[in-house]
Amino acid sequence: MTPTHRLRRLAGSLLLACLGLPALAAPQHALTLYDEPPKYPADFKHFAYVNPDAPKGGTFRQSSFGGFDSLNPFINKGVPAENIGSIYDTLMRQSQDEPFTEYGLVAGKIEKAPDNSWVRFYLRPEARFHDGHPMRAEDVVFTFNALIKDGAPLYRQYYADVAEVVAEDPLTVLFTFKHKNNRELPLILGQLPVLPKHWYESREFNRGNLEIPLGSGPYKVAEVKAGRSVRYERVKDYWAKDLPINRGFYNFDVMTFDSYRDTTVALEALKAGAFDYALEVSAKNWATAYNVPAVRDGRLIKEELPNGNPTGMQGFIFNIRRPVFQDVRVRKALSLLLDYEWTNKQLFNGAYTRTGSYFENSEMAARGLPGPNELKILEPLRGKVPEQVFSEAFRNPVSDGSGMIREQQRQAYKLLQEAGWKIVDDKMVDAQGKPVSIEFLLAQTEFERILLPFKRNLADLGIDLNIRRVDVSQYITRLRSRDYDMIVGGYPQSNSPGNEQREFWSSAAADNSGSRNFIGLRDPAIDQLVEQLINADSRQSLIDHCRALDRVLLWGYYVIPNWHIKTWRVAYWNHIGHPDVSPKYDIGIDTWWIKPGATPAVSETTADEAE
């Protein structure tokens, strides 16, 4: 055999060998959903929304609601401490001024198959845990398998399309996928925290307790007062502190979170200077509760920051596992009895806009009648989804704001009669003749005043609404066991919805106690729409599928839509500083700092003594 023949034969053998390997792709510093160029190049110095020279130091004091009894946020047991995720690093991190782009953190480079059948992460050799132990591929494999086996049920939904994870060598991890259509999956895996295999070898992963865990991130847990407070300290020799994605971040030497069981008490504590910052969610408080000298003289700052995210859907959620809510006419009737216009005027000082979409404040929200692209998606489901999806634009009921909603009550009563309900001895009874009594499970005291007018409107039709307020621990327990009739809840959305939609709406998630399928949906048509959305192959296709799913959910009357604003309302003391440019999709608290030489309203020592 001539040398030429030998070379040809060797080349042919190499080609055959390579056919069994993943196709070659170029490692990248960032991933985007549709392979569009990222905003920041490989040699970028820092994100545009940070102060790269922000001063380090000081203590940043915040509040949390309801207490905690666990430092393990990955399992379906206990209530985890606020901000516990700050002690862990992830393979990649999402930028806060792009819809969905991730840059390498633990993984310095990322390689994705051209056909989207796998993703490979190249770990940085310098990455290490707080005890100095290097972070390696075996830790990534351990983390993934532990979350699938013993983590909260949502992880099994989130990672459902992963076929296998393999440590190819100490610094390389390969994830292979069950099919090639899930474009979001490589980015989802980039969000995977890397947990220390060597630390968990002598511990039970699925045990919730207050043992301080070993992390790798910019902060570590320094002190825990069970159920009362948690204190984090910045890791001075944090392995990733000089990476471009971290420049200008993590400026506080110490972060503390004190737990309050009453939000009114927490607000008074903020105004007294007991902590430094709060995100205000009450329009009434924002309008009236900050009329104090500290605000008037500029020591306590009120600021509204733009929020570029879809607002998603907050609403009064029906648990359709309950027989009383299984008829869509009943759910629609009860929806008619929320007088939003009066509520907004009298309780919210006109601050809110009614939510009319599960993808509100985005191009993914359904508006008007379905267009040609949406109809292509929906037509195969005709007869399996509400007929109004094809013929009517969904609209919430609108009152005159007077507090008198007789026309809506008449419409509601007619729908209830059609469902077999009737009034007997001034009490509404259902189709089986049972008096209708609905329990609304609640943890937030501020929602009681919002529910009371709704309760009165139901009472006018003989329906008893029992507002049941419980503490946070009991609330979470009942939420997980699906022991409720109605709750107030939300379905937050990103600019690139994807795999998390399974956790919200899929039949498979209905019985997973840790999922957000609070409604109890088990609808094959919705399952199909969710899978098609996840497998969308372009931005326009994703938009069309979101709009199609939106219409079906709206016409199912699974929630009574609430309201939204397009800003974040924050209050903070003036010894706190933040960058001039806010990120479009986040408040950016991790980029804030303590002004050098500034004195907190109340020192940490004084606050501790006050306890």
C-alpha positions as CSV (number, residue, x, y, z in Angstrom):
1,M,0.0,0.0,0.0
2,T,1.4,3.4,-1.0
3,P,1.8,6.2,1.5
4,T,-1.0,8.0,-0.4
5,H,-3.3,5.0,0.0
6,R,-2.5,4.8,3.7
7,L,-3.3,8.5,4.2
8,R,-6.6,8.1,2.4
9,R,-7.5,5.1,4.5
10,L,-6.5,6.9,7.7
11,A,-8.6,9.9,6.7
12,G,-11.6,7.6,6.0
13,S,-11.2,5.9,9.4
14,L,-11.1,9.2,11.2
15,L,-14.2,10.4,9.3
16,L,-16.1,7.2,10.3
17,A,-14.9,7.7,13.9
18,C,-16.1,11.3,14.0
19,L,-19.6,10.3,12.7
20,G,-20.2,8.9,16.2
21,L,-19.2,12.1,18.0
22,P,-21.0,15.4,18.5
23,A,-20.6,17.7,15.6
24,L,-17.9,20.3,16.0
25,A,-18.9,23.8,17.0
26,A,-16.9,26.9,18.0
27,P,-16.8,27.6,21.8
28,Q,-18.3,30.9,22.6
29,H,-18.2,33.4,25.6
30,A,-22.0,33.9,25.4
31,L,-25.2,32.2,24.3
32,T,-28.3,33.8,22.8
33,L,-31.7,32.2,22.1
34,Y,-31.7,32.4,18.4
35,D,-28.0,32.6,17.8
36,E,-28.1,36.4,17.3
37,P,-24.9,38.2,18.2
38,P,-24.7,39.1,22.0
39,K,-24.6,42.8,22.9
40,Y,-21.1,42.4,24.6
41,P,-18.1,41.0,22.7
42,A,-15.7,38.4,24.1
43,D,-13.3,41.2,25.3
44,F,-15.9,43.4,27.0
45,K,-14.7,45.1,30.2
46,H,-18.0,45.4,32.1
47,F,-21.8,45.7,31.6
48,A,-23.2,49.1,30.6
49,Y,-25.5,49.4,33.6
50,V,-22.8,49.2,36.3
51,N,-20.4,51.6,37.9
52,P,-17.1,49.7,37.3
53,D,-15.4,51.8,40.0
54,A,-18.2,51.5,42.6
55,P,-16.9,51.7,46.1
56,K,-16.8,48.5,48.2
57,G,-17.8,48.4,51.9
58,G,-20.6,48.9,54.4
59,T,-23.7,47.0,55.4
60,F,-26.8,46.9,53.3
61,R,-29.9,46.1,55.4
62,Q,-33.1,44.7,54.0
63,S,-36.3,43.1,55.2
64,S,-38.0,39.8,54.4
65,F,-41.5,38.6,55.0
66,G,-42.6,35.7,57.1
67,G,-39.5,34.1,58.5
68,F,-37.5,31.1,57.3
69,D,-36.5,27.6,58.6
70,S,-34.1,26.4,55.9
71,L,-30.9,27.3,54.1
72,N,-31.6,24.8,51.3
73,P,-33.4,26.5,48.5
74,F,-33.3,23.5,46.2
75,I,-35.8,21.2,47.8
76,N,-39.5,21.2,48.5
77,K,-39.2,21.3,52.3
78,G,-39.2,24.3,54.5
79,V,-39.0,28.1,53.8
80,P,-35.6,29.1,52.6
81,A,-33.8,32.2,53.8
82,E,-34.0,35.4,51.7
83,N,-31.2,35.8,49.1
84,I,-29.6,32.4,49.9
85,G,-28.9,32.1,46.1
86,S,-26.2,34.7,46.4
87,I,-23.8,32.1,47.9
88,Y,-23.8,30.0,44.7
89,D,-22.2,30.5,41.3
90,T,-23.9,29.2,38.2
91,L,-22.4,28.0,34.9
92,M,-23.4,31.2,33.2
93,R,-25.2,34.4,34.1
94,Q,-27.9,36.4,32.3
95,S,-27.2,40.0,31.4
96,Q,-29.9,42.5,32.7
97,D,-30.1,44.6,29.6
98,E,-30.7,42.0,26.9
99,P,-33.9,39.9,26.5
100,F,-32.1,36.5,27.0
101,T,-28.4,36.4,26.7
102,E,-26.0,34.5,29.1
103,Y,-22.3,35.0,29.6
104,G,-19.9,32.5,31.0
105,L,-19.3,32.5,34.8
106,V,-18.1,29.1,36.1
107,A,-17.9,28.1,32.5
108,G,-15.5,30.3,30.6
109,K,-16.6,28.9,27.2
110,I,-19.7,27.2,25.9
111,E,-20.1,25.1,22.8
112,K,-23.5,24.4,21.3
113,A,-24.3,21.8,18.6
114,P,-25.2,23.4,15.3
115,D,-28.4,21.2,15.3
116,N,-29.0,22.0,19.0
117,S,-28.7,18.4,20.1
118,W,-26.1,19.1,22.9
119,V,-24.2,21.7,24.8
120,R,-20.7,21.6,26.3
121,F,-19.4,23.7,29.1
122,Y,-15.7,24.4,29.6
123,L,-15.1,25.2,33.2
124,R,-12.6,27.8,34.3
125,P,-9.6,26.1,36.0
126,E,-9.5,28.9,38.7
127,A,-13.2,28.3,39.8
128,R,-13.4,27.1,43.4
129,F,-15.7,26.8,46.4
130,H,-15.3,28.9,49.5
131,D,-13.2,26.2,51.2
132,G,-10.7,26.4,48.4
133,H,-11.8,23.1,46.8
134,P,-11.7,23.4,43.0
135,M,-15.0,23.4,41.1
136,R,-14.9,20.5,38.6
137,A,-17.1,18.7,36.1
138,E,-18.0,16.1,38.6
139,D,-19.6,18.8,40.7
140,V,-21.8,19.9,37.8
141,V,-22.9,16.3,37.2
142,F,-23.6,15.8,40.9
143,T,-25.7,19.0,41.0
144,F,-27.8,18.1,38.0
145,N,-28.5,14.5,39.2
146,A,-29.2,15.6,42.8
147,L,-31.7,18.2,41.6
148,I,-33.5,15.7,39.3
149,K,-33.5,13.0,42.0
150,D,-34.1,14.9,45.3
151,G,-34.7,18.5,44.3
152,A,-38.0,20.3,44.1
153,P,-40.3,18.8,41.4
154,L,-39.9,21.9,39.2
155,Y,-36.4,20.8,38.3
156,R,-37.7,17.6,36.7
157,Q,-40.0,19.7,34.6
158,Y,-37.4,22.3,33.8
159,Y,-34.7,19.7,32.7
160,A,-37.1,17.2,31.2
161,D,-35.5,17.3,27.7
162,V,-32.0,16.4,29.0
163,A,-31.0,12.9,28.0
164,E,-27.7,12.6,29.8
165,V,-24.9,14.6,31.5
166,V,-21.3,13.5,31.2
167,A,-18.1,14.7,32.7
168,E,-15.8,14.3,29.7
169,D,-12.8,15.4,31.7
170,P,-12.2,17.4,34.9
171,L,-13.1,20.7,33.2
172,T,-15.6,19.7,30.5
173,V,-19.2,18.8,30.9
174,L,-21.5,17.6,28.0
175,F,-25.3,17.7,28.2
176,T,-27.1,15.7,25.4
177,F,-30.7,16.3,24.6
178,K,-33.7,14.0,23.9
179,H,-34.6,16.1,20.8
180,K,-33.3,19.0,18.8
181,N,-36.2,21.5,19.1
182,N,-35.7,23.0,22.5
183,R,-33.6,26.1,21.7
184,E,-33.9,27.4,25.3
185,L,-32.4,24.4,26.9
186,P,-28.7,25.3,26.6
187,L,-29.5,28.6,28.3
188,I,-31.5,26.9,31.0
189,L,-28.6,24.7,31.8
190,G,-26.4,27.8,31.9
191,Q,-28.4,28.8,35.0
192,L,-27.5,25.6,36.8
193,P,-25.9,26.3,40.2
194,V,-22.7,24.3,40.9
195,L,-22.9,22.6,44.2
196,P,-20.0,20.9,46.0
197,K,-20.1,17.1,45.6
198,H,-17.4,16.7,48.3
199,W,-19.5,18.6,50.9
200,Y,-22.7,16.7,50.2
201,E,-21.0,13.2,50.4
202,S,-21.6,13.2,54.1
203,R,-25.0,14.9,54.1
204,E,-28.5,14.3,52.8
205,F,-29.3,16.6,49.9
206,N,-33.0,16.6,50.5
207,R,-32.8,17.6,54.1
208,G,-33.9,21.1,55.0
209,N,-32.1,22.6,58.0
210,L,-30.1,25.6,59.1
211,E,-26.7,24.2,58.7
212,I,-24.6,26.8,56.9
213,P,-24.0,25.4,53.4
214,L,-20.8,25.6,51.4
215,G,-21.0,27.9,48.4
216,S,-18.9,29.4,45.8
217,G,-20.5,32.8,45.1
218,P,-19.7,36.4,46.0
219,Y,-21.3,36.0,49.5
220,K,-21.3,33.5,52.3
221,V,-23.6,33.0,55.2
222,A,-22.0,34.5,58.3
223,E,-24.7,34.4,60.9
224,V,-28.2,32.9,61.2
225,K,-30.9,33.7,63.8
226,A,-33.5,31.1,63.2
227,G,-36.6,32.6,61.7
228,R,-35.4,36.1,62.5
229,S,-32.5,37.2,60.4
230,V,-29.6,36.1,58.2
231,R,-26.3,37.8,57.6
232,Y,-24.2,37.5,54.5
233,E,-20.6,38.6,54.2
234,R,-18.8,39.4,51.0
235,V,-16.1,36.8,50.2
236,K,-12.9,38.9,50.0
237,D,-11.0,36.4,47.9
238,Y,-14.0,35.4,45.7
239,W,-12.5,33.6,42.8
240,A,-14.5,35.5,40.1
241,K,-14.4,39.0,41.5
242,D,-12.2,40.3,38.6
243,L,-14.2,38.8,35.8
244,P,-15.8,41.4,33.5
245,I,-19.4,40.1,34.2
246,N,-18.7,40.8,37.9
247,R,-17.1,44.2,37.7
248,G,-19.2,46.8,39.5
249,F,-21.3,44.1,41.2
250,Y,-21.4,42.9,44.9
251,N,-20.2,46.1,46.5
252,F,-21.6,45.6,50.0
253,D,-19.3,44.0,52.6
254,V,-22.3,42.8,54.5
255,M,-26.0,42.2,53.6
256,T,-28.6,41.5,56.3
257,F,-32.2,40.4,56.1
258,D,-34.5,40.8,59.1
259,S,-37.8,38.9,58.9
260,Y,-41.1,40.7,59.6
261,R,-44.4,38.9,59.9
262,D,-46.4,42.1,59.1
263,T,-45.6,44.3,56.1
264,T,-47.1,47.4,57.9
265,V,-44.6,46.9,60.7
266,A,-41.8,46.5,58.1
267,L,-42.8,49.8,56.5
268,E,-42.6,51.6,59.8
269,A,-39.2,50.1,60.4
270,L,-38.0,51.3,57.0
271,K,-39.2,54.9,57.8
272,A,-37.5,54.7,61.2
273,G,-34.2,53.7,59.5
274,A,-34.0,50.1,60.8
275,F,-33.2,49.0,57.3
276,D,-32.0,50.7,54.1
277,Y,-34.2,49.7,51.1
278,A,-37.6,48.4,50.2
279,L,-39.5,47.5,47.0
280,E,-43.0,48.9,47.5
281,V,-45.8,46.8,46.1
282,S,-48.7,48.7,47.6
283,A,-50.1,51.7,45.6
284,K,-51.9,53.0,48.7
285,N,-48.6,53.0,50.7
286,W,-46.7,54.6,47.8
287,A,-49.3,57.4,47.6
288,T,-49.9,58.1,51.3
289,A,-47.6,56.3,53.7
290,Y,-44.3,58.1,52.9
291,N,-45.5,61.5,53.9
292,V,-42.8,61.8,56.5
293,P,-40.0,64.4,57.2
294,A,-37.3,62.0,56.0
295,V,-38.9,61.9,52.5
296,R,-39.6,65.6,52.4
297,D,-36.0,66.5,53.2
298,G,-34.5,64.0,50.8
299,R,-33.0,61.6,53.4
300,L,-35.4,58.8,52.4
301,I,-35.6,58.6,48.7
302,K,-38.7,57.5,46.7
303,E,-37.9,56.5,43.1
304,E,-39.6,54.8,40.3
305,L,-37.3,52.8,38.0
306,P,-38.5,51.7,34.6
307,N,-39.4,48.0,34.3
308,G,-38.9,46.6,30.7
309,N,-40.1,43.1,31.6
310,P,-43.4,41.6,30.6
311,T,-45.5,42.0,33.7
312,G,-47.1,38.5,33.4
313,M,-50.3,37.7,35.1
314,Q,-51.2,38.3,38.7
315,G,-54.7,37.3,39.6
316,F,-57.2,35.5,41.9
317,I,-56.5,31.9,41.0
318,F,-59.2,29.2,40.9
319,N,-58.1,25.7,42.0
320,I,-60.1,23.8,39.4
321,R,-59.3,20.6,41.2
322,R,-62.2,21.7,43.4
323,P,-65.6,20.6,41.8
324,V,-67.1,24.0,42.5
325,F,-64.8,25.6,39.9
326,Q,-64.8,23.0,37.1
327,D,-67.5,24.7,35.1
328,V,-66.1,27.6,33.0
329,R,-69.5,29.4,33.4
330,V,-68.9,29.6,37.2
331,R,-65.4,30.9,36.8
332,K,-66.6,33.6,34.3
333,A,-69.5,34.5,36.6
334,L,-67.2,35.0,39.6
335,S,-64.8,37.0,37.4
336,L,-67.6,39.5,36.7
337,L,-68.0,40.3,40.4
338,L,-64.6,41.9,40.8
339,D,-65.1,45.7,40.4
340,Y,-61.7,46.7,39.2
341,E,-62.5,50.3,38.3
342,W,-63.9,51.1,41.7
343,T,-61.0,49.2,43.4
344,N,-58.4,51.1,41.4
345,K,-60.0,54.5,42.1
346,Q,-60.8,54.0,45.8
347,L,-58.0,51.7,47.0
348,F,-55.1,52.3,44.6
349,N,-55.3,56.0,43.9
350,G,-55.7,55.2,40.2
351,A,-52.1,53.9,40.0
352,Y,-52.7,50.6,38.2
353,T,-53.7,49.2,34.8
354,R,-55.9,46.2,34.5
355,T,-54.1,43.1,33.3
356,G,-55.5,41.6,30.1
357,S,-52.9,39.1,29.1
358,Y,-50.7,36.4,30.6
359,F,-47.8,38.1,28.7
360,E,-48.9,41.7,29.5
361,N,-46.6,44.6,28.6
362,S,-44.9,42.7,25.8
363,E,-45.3,42.0,22.1
364,M,-46.3,38.4,23.1
365,A,-49.7,39.6,24.5
366,A,-52.7,38.6,22.4
367,R,-54.6,41.6,21.1
368,G,-57.7,41.7,18.8
369,L,-58.6,38.6,16.8
370,P,-56.0,36.0,16.0
371,G,-53.9,36.7,12.9
372,P,-53.0,34.1,10.1
373,N,-50.0,32.8,12.0
374,E,-51.9,32.2,15.2
375,L,-54.8,30.6,13.3
376,K,-52.3,28.0,11.8
377,I,-51.5,27.1,15.4
378,L,-55.0,27.2,16.7
379,E,-57.1,25.6,13.9
380,P,-55.9,22.0,14.7
381,L,-57.3,22.5,18.2
382,R,-60.8,23.7,17.1
383,G,-63.3,21.9,19.2
384,K,-60.8,21.4,21.9
385,V,-60.4,25.0,23.0
386,P,-63.1,27.7,23.7
387,E,-64.8,28.7,20.4
388,Q,-64.4,32.4,21.4
389,V,-60.6,32.0,20.8
390,F,-61.4,32.2,17.1
391,S,-64.2,34.8,17.0
392,E,-63.8,37.3,19.8
393,A,-61.1,39.4,21.4
394,F,-60.9,38.8,25.1
395,R,-61.8,41.8,27.3
396,N,-62.2,42.2,31.0
397,P,-65.5,43.5,32.3
398,V,-65.6,47.3,32.8
399,S,-67.7,49.1,35.3
400,D,-68.4,52.8,35.8
401,G,-66.4,52.9,39.0
402,S,-69.4,53.8,41.1
403,G,-69.3,50.6,43.2
404,M,-72.6,49.5,41.8
405,I,-72.2,46.6,39.4
406,R,-75.8,45.5,39.0
407,E,-75.4,44.7,35.2
408,Q,-72.4,42.5,35.9
409,Q,-74.2,40.8,38.8
410,R,-77.1,40.1,36.5
411,Q,-74.8,38.5,33.9
412,A,-73.1,36.5,36.6
413,Y,-76.4,35.3,38.0
414,K,-77.5,34.2,34.5
415,L,-74.3,32.2,34.0
416,L,-74.7,30.5,37.4
417,Q,-78.2,29.5,36.6
418,E,-77.0,28.0,33.3
419,A,-74.5,26.0,35.4
420,G,-77.3,24.7,37.5
421,W,-76.9,27.0,40.5
422,K,-79.8,28.7,42.2
423,I,-80.7,30.7,45.3
424,V,-82.5,28.9,48.2
425,D,-83.3,30.8,51.3
426,D,-81.1,33.7,50.3
427,K,-78.1,31.3,49.8
428,M,-76.6,30.3,46.5
429,V,-76.5,26.5,46.1
430,D,-74.6,24.6,43.4
431,A,-76.0,22.0,41.0
432,Q,-75.9,19.4,43.7
433,G,-77.9,21.6,46.1
434,K,-74.9,22.4,48.3
435,P,-74.6,25.9,49.7
436,V,-71.6,27.6,48.0
437,S,-68.9,28.7,50.4
438,I,-65.4,29.6,49.0
439,E,-62.3,29.9,51.1
440,F,-59.7,32.4,49.9
441,L,-56.3,31.5,51.3
442,L,-54.1,34.5,52.1
443,A,-50.7,35.3,53.7
444,Q,-50.6,39.1,53.0
445,T,-52.6,41.3,55.3
446,E,-52.8,44.1,52.7
447,F,-54.9,42.0,50.4
448,E,-57.7,41.7,52.9
449,R,-59.0,45.2,52.2
450,I,-58.9,44.4,48.5
451,L,-60.9,41.2,48.9
452,L,-63.6,42.7,51.2
453,P,-65.4,44.6,48.3
454,F,-65.2,41.4,46.2
455,K,-66.6,39.5,49.2
456,R,-69.6,41.9,49.4
457,N,-70.3,41.5,45.7
458,L,-70.4,37.7,46.0
459,A,-72.6,38.0,49.1
460,D,-75.2,40.0,47.1
461,L,-75.6,36.7,45.1
462,G,-75.8,34.6,48.2
463,I,-72.2,33.3,47.9
464,D,-70.0,33.2,51.0
465,L,-66.4,34.1,50.6
466,N,-64.3,33.2,53.6
467,I,-61.0,35.1,53.7
468,R,-58.6,32.8,55.6
469,R,-55.3,34.4,56.5
470,V,-52.5,32.1,57.7
471,D,-48.8,32.5,58.5
472,V,-46.2,32.0,55.7
473,S,-45.1,28.5,56.8
474,Q,-48.7,27.2,56.8
475,Y,-49.5,29.0,53.6
476,I,-46.6,27.3,51.8
477,T,-47.6,23.9,53.2
478,R,-51.2,24.3,52.0
479,L,-50.0,25.6,48.7
480,R,-47.8,22.6,48.1
481,S,-50.6,20.2,49.1
482,R,-53.1,22.1,46.9
483,D,-55.3,22.6,49.9
484,Y,-57.1,25.8,48.9
485,D,-60.1,27.1,46.9
486,M,-58.6,30.4,45.7
487,I,-55.4,32.2,46.2
488,V,-53.8,35.4,44.9
489,G,-50.8,34.4,42.8
490,G,-48.7,35.4,39.8
491,Y,-47.2,33.9,36.6
492,P,-44.1,36.1,35.9
493,Q,-42.9,36.1,32.3
494,S,-39.5,36.8,30.7
495,N,-38.9,38.3,27.3
496,S,-38.3,34.8,26.0
497,P,-40.8,32.4,27.6
498,G,-39.9,28.7,27.3
499,N,-39.5,25.6,29.5
500,E,-41.0,27.2,32.6
501,Q,-44.4,27.2,30.8
502,R,-44.6,23.5,31.5
503,E,-44.4,24.2,35.2
504,F,-47.2,26.8,34.9
505,W,-49.7,24.9,32.7
506,S,-48.8,21.3,31.8
507,S,-50.8,18.3,32.9
508,A,-47.5,16.7,34.1
509,A,-47.1,19.6,36.6
510,A,-50.6,19.4,38.0
511,D,-49.7,16.9,40.8
512,N,-46.1,18.2,41.4
513,S,-46.4,19.9,44.7
514,G,-43.6,22.3,43.9
515,S,-44.8,23.4,40.6
516,R,-46.7,26.6,39.8
517,N,-49.6,24.8,38.2
518,F,-51.8,26.3,41.0
519,I,-54.9,26.0,38.8
520,G,-54.7,22.3,38.4
521,L,-54.7,22.4,34.6
522,R,-54.9,19.0,32.8
523,D,-55.7,20.0,29.2
524,P,-54.1,18.2,26.3
525,A,-54.7,21.2,24.0
526,I,-52.8,23.4,26.4
527,D,-50.1,20.8,26.7
528,Q,-49.7,20.8,23.0
529,L,-49.5,24.6,22.8
530,V,-46.9,24.7,25.6
531,E,-44.7,22.2,23.8
532,Q,-45.0,24.0,20.5
533,L,-44.1,27.3,22.2
534,I,-41.0,25.7,23.7
535,N,-39.9,24.3,20.3
536,A,-40.5,27.6,18.4
537,D,-37.6,28.0,15.9
538,S,-37.7,31.8,15.6
539,R,-38.6,34.9,17.5
540,Q,-41.7,35.5,15.4
541,S,-42.8,31.9,15.9
542,L,-42.3,32.3,19.7
543,I,-44.5,35.5,19.6
544,D,-47.2,33.7,17.7
545,H,-47.2,30.7,20.0
546,C,-47.3,32.9,23.1
547,R,-50.3,34.8,21.7
548,A,-52.1,31.5,20.8
549,L,-51.5,30.1,24.3
550,D,-52.6,33.5,25.8
551,R,-56.0,33.4,24.1
552,V,-56.7,29.8,25.3
553,L,-55.8,30.6,28.9
554,L,-57.8,33.9,28.9
555,W,-61.0,32.3,27.6
556,G,-60.7,29.5,30.1
557,Y,-61.2,32.0,32.9
558,Y,-58.7,30.2,35.2
559,V,-57.9,33.4,37.1
560,I,-59.6,36.7,37.8
561,P,-57.0,39.1,36.3
562,N,-55.6,41.7,38.7
563,W,-53.5,44.8,37.8
564,H,-50.0,46.0,37.0
565,I,-47.6,48.9,36.7
566,K,-44.6,49.3,34.4
567,T,-42.2,50.6,37.0
568,W,-40.4,49.4,40.2
569,R,-41.3,51.6,43.2
570,V,-38.3,51.7,45.5
571,A,-37.5,53.6,48.7
572,Y,-34.0,53.8,50.1
573,W,-32.0,56.0,52.5
574,N,-29.6,58.5,50.9
575,H,-26.4,56.8,52.1
576,I,-27.1,54.3,49.3
577,G,-26.0,54.9,45.8
578,H,-26.8,53.2,42.5
579,P,-25.5,53.6,38.8
580,D,-26.9,56.4,36.7
581,V,-28.1,53.8,34.1
582,S,-30.5,51.1,35.4
583,P,-30.7,47.8,33.6
584,K,-33.8,47.4,31.5
585,Y,-34.9,44.1,32.9
586,D,-33.9,44.3,36.6
587,I,-33.7,46.7,39.5
588,G,-30.0,45.9,39.7
589,I,-29.6,45.8,43.5
590,D,-26.3,43.9,43.1
591,T,-24.8,46.9,41.5
592,W,-25.7,49.4,44.3
593,W,-23.2,50.6,46.9
594,I,-22.8,52.4,50.2
595,K,-21.6,56.0,49.7
596,P,-18.1,56.4,51.3
597,G,-18.3,58.4,54.5
598,A,-22.1,58.3,54.6
599,T,-23.8,57.5,57.8
600,P,-26.9,55.2,57.9
601,A,-30.1,56.6,59.4
602,V,-29.7,54.0,62.2
603,S,-26.5,52.1,62.6
604,E,-26.5,48.3,62.6
605,T,-25.3,48.3,66.2
606,T,-28.1,50.6,67.3
607,A,-30.7,48.4,65.5
608,D,-29.3,45.3,67.2
609,E,-29.5,47.0,70.6
610,A,-33.1,48.0,69.9
611,E,-34.0,44.3,69.6
